[in-house]
């Protein structure tokens, strides 16, 4: 190949795909990296509940892992409020920001 000629790589092929096809391929690749929600047994749920209520009383820092739509998120903070009616907890992180989490999205709780 001559130095004066530059290959455009994948750009030259993008013109052959319709926008719907490109979106479908991106969604397919996104779905490929998703992970299923882990199954929690009764003992794990009780241990997480104990740590959450202990954090509310003693203000210990917790690492809370949440799952949503196939992806995990790690939150660090202490529990300021537990709302059993709406099944939510309120978490205050190290930067004094308030985070609301659903009980059902929580997959793991550990002491930091």
N, C-alpha and C positions, 0 to 999 in steps of 0.2 A: 504494500500500500504506500502511496506517495505521501510524504510528510505534509503536503499542502491540503490533502483531503482529510477531513475530520469525520469520523464516524459518530453519528448522533445516538448510538446505543439503542436503548428501548424507546426513545422518543419517536423514532421513525415508525414504530409499530403501533403507537397509541392511536393514530389516525384510523386504523382498521377496526377498532373496537367502538361499539356504541356506548353511550354513557350508562345505559342500564346494565350492560355487560360488565363494565368497569366496577359499578357499585356492587353487583352480584359477586364478582371476584373478591373485592375487598371484604364484603360480609363473610364470604366463605373462608378467607384467610383468618379473619377475626374469630369465627366460630371454631377454627382448628386449634387455637391456642387457649380456648376456654377450658376450665376444669369443673367437674361436677361438684355439687355441694356435698361435703362430707357428712356421713351419718353419725350422729351423736347418741351414745347410750345414756341411760338414766344416771349412772354414776358421774359421767362427764358433765352432764347438765347440772347436777347438784353441786359439784365442785365449783363450776363457774358461778353459780348463784351465790355460793358461800363467799367466794373472792369478791364479787361485786358488792355484796352487802358489807363485807369487812372494809373494803375501800371507802365506802360511804361513811363509815363510823370513824376510821383511823386516818383517812386521807393518804393511804399508800398508793404509789404509782402502779398502774397496771398496763400491760401490753394486751390490747384487745384486737383480735383478728376477726374481721367481718367478711362475709361473702355476699356478692351481689352480681347477678347476671354472668356468672362464670369466672369472676375475678376476685382475688383476695385483697384486702386493704388492712394495713396495720395502724392502729391508733394507740397513742400513749397518753395517759392522764389518770385522774382519779374521779370517782363517781360522786356527783353532787346531788343527784335525785334519781329515785327509782319510781316509775309510774306503772304499777301492776295493771291498772285498768286499761290503759292504752298500750301496754306491753312495750314500753320504751324506757331507756335510761338516758340520763343527761351526764355527759362527761366533760370535765374541764381539763384541757391539755396544759402543757408546760408553758405555753404562751398566753394563758388565761382566756383562751377561746372556748366557747361552748359548742359541744357537738352532741347531737341527738342521734341515738342508735336504736333500732328495733331489736327486740329480744331474738327474733327468728333469724336475723342476719349475723348474729354472733356465733362464731365457730370455735374460738379458743380464747381463754383468758389466762394470763400468766402474770406473776409479780415481777415488776421491773427491777 
